[in-house]
């Protein structure tokens, strides 16, 4: 469990740093000015998403264990094209988790190639397998188009301009409620994500 929590914490930190870096490239330095572009876990930890949610999912035996860090602050007023740039900034988080998972799969293939029958790296392999599963889970779960997940903001790029303020307001009013509903009644969604993750891993692994 300690290994899982460590991987989750740093996976979600990299997820949030990716948001902040892309936002900065698009003209918004808020995340850097707030000291959030750091691997130090303390500024990123959110009691609910970083600790309680993954712990609860582990306890109830969820097929997918996910979590989140405190969202990096973003100021859309600094973006040249706010709707498009919010979508790109949101996409950066799931994308970095997907790239981490694929990178770790590459490491596992190298280990299996050079040490096909060795048990010397059993602990390392176990940890790397957790890293793949957790990062795929974070990427796929965050791409769900529901507030306050990244997929909701990405989908906002397709919303007509006259409706965009109402669209983003849904996150403010329903985001936390949706998270609690997912925890309580999201078994089917977690199961779907798990099956999708398995199919992706079967392609790349």
N, C-alpha and C positions, 0 to 999 in steps of 0.2 A: 504493500500500500504506500509506503514511503517513496519507493521508486516511481510509482504511478503519479503521486502528488507532485513530485519534483519535475517530472516530465510535463505534466499539465501546466504547472506554474510557468515554466520557461517557454512552453509552446504558446500560451496565451500572451506572455510578455512580448515575444517576437511578433505575434499577431498584431498587438497594439502599436508596437514600434513601426511596423510596416505601414499602418494607417498614417502615423505621424510623419514618416519620411515622405510618403507620396503627397500628403497634404502640403508639406514644405516645398516639394518640387513644383507644386501647382500654385504656390504663392502664399500659403498660410503657415507662418512660423509658430503658431500658438503652442503646439505640442513641445517644440524645443524650448520655447520661452518658459514653459511650465515645468521643465525638468523631466519630461516623460520619455525622452529618447535615450533611455538608459536600461542596462540589463539588471540594475539593482531592483530586486522584487518589491521593495517597500513602497515606492510611489505608485506601483501598479495594482497592488492587492486590493480587491474589493471583498468585504466579508461574505457577501451573498454568493457572488458568481465565482470567486476564486477558491473559497473554502467550503461553504455550506452546500452549494449545488453539487459539485463532484462527490463530496462525502455522502450526500443523500442518495445519489445515483448508485454509488458503490454499495451502500447499505441495502437498498431495495433490489439489487441485482440487475440493474438496467443493462440491456445488451450493448448500450453505447454510453461511455462516460465522457461528459463534456464539462467545460467550465469557461470562465471568462475573467478578464482583468477589468479594472476600472477603465472605462472608455477614455481614450486620449481626447483632450479638448480640441475641437475643431471650430473655426470661425468661418462660415461660408461667405461672409462679406469680403474676405480676402481673395476669394476665387474669381477668376475672370469669367468663367462659365459655371456658376454654382451648381446647377442641376447635374451637368456632366461630371464636374470635378468631385462632387460628393459621391457619385456612383463609382468613379475611379478610385477614390480614397477608400471607399468601403470594400471594393474588390480586392484591394491589396492584402487585407488580413487573411481571408480564406486562401488566396493564392500563395502566400508565404507558407501556410501550413501544408498545402498540397506539395509545394516544392521541397519542404523538409521531409515529408513522407517519401517522396520519390528519391531524394538523396539518400535517405537511410536504407531504402530498398537496394540501392546501388551498393552501399557498404555491405549489406548482408550478402549480396551476390558475390562480392569479392571474398568475404570470409568463407563462404561455402565453396568457392572455387579453389582456394589455397589450403583450406583445412576442412575437407568434406566430411571426415569422420571423427574430428577431434572434439573432445568435450572440454577442452581447456578454456574455451570462450563461451561456455554455456550461460554464465551470468550476463556477459556483454550482449550475447544474442537475445537473451530474454528481454533485456532493457531496450534494445533496438526494436524488437517486435512491438513492445508497448509504445515506443515513439511513433512507429508507423500507424498503428491503430488509432492512437490518440489524435495525431495530426490529421489523418483522414477524417476522423469523426468531427473534429473542430471545423475543418473546411466544409464538409458537406452540411453539417448542422447550421453553420452560419450563413449558408447560401439559401436556406429556406426563406421564401419571400413573405415573412411575417415580422411585425415590429416586436422587439427592437433590433432584430438580427440584420446582418449586412445585406442579405438578399433583398430585404424590404427597401433599403436605400438604393441598391443597384437597380431594382425594378423602377424606382422613381425616375430614372433617366428617360423612361418611356411615357411618363405621365404628362398630359398636356400642361403647358405653362400656367393656364388659368386655374388648374386644380392642384398645383404642386404644394401650395401652402397647406391646404386641407390634407393632402397626402402625408406630409411630414408631421402634421399635428396628431395623426393617429398614433405615432410612436410615443408622443408625450402622454397621451391619455390611456393607451392600452398596452404599452410595452411591458411594464412590470406584471400586469394581470396575465398577459400571454405567457410569460416565463413561469409563473406559478401554475397556470393551467397545464403547461407542458410537463412540469414536474409531477403533477398529480394524475393527469390523464393522458400523457403523451406516449404511452407504451407502443401504440401502433406507429407513431412517427419515428420513435427511436428504432423500432424493429425494421421499418422501411429503410432508414439511414444505414442500419447495420447490414441489411441485405445488399444495398447498393454499394456499400464499402467493400463487401466481400467480393462482388463482381469486379470492381476496379482492381482490387489487390490480385485477383486471379489473372488479370490481364498483364499487370506489371511485375508481379512477384515471380 
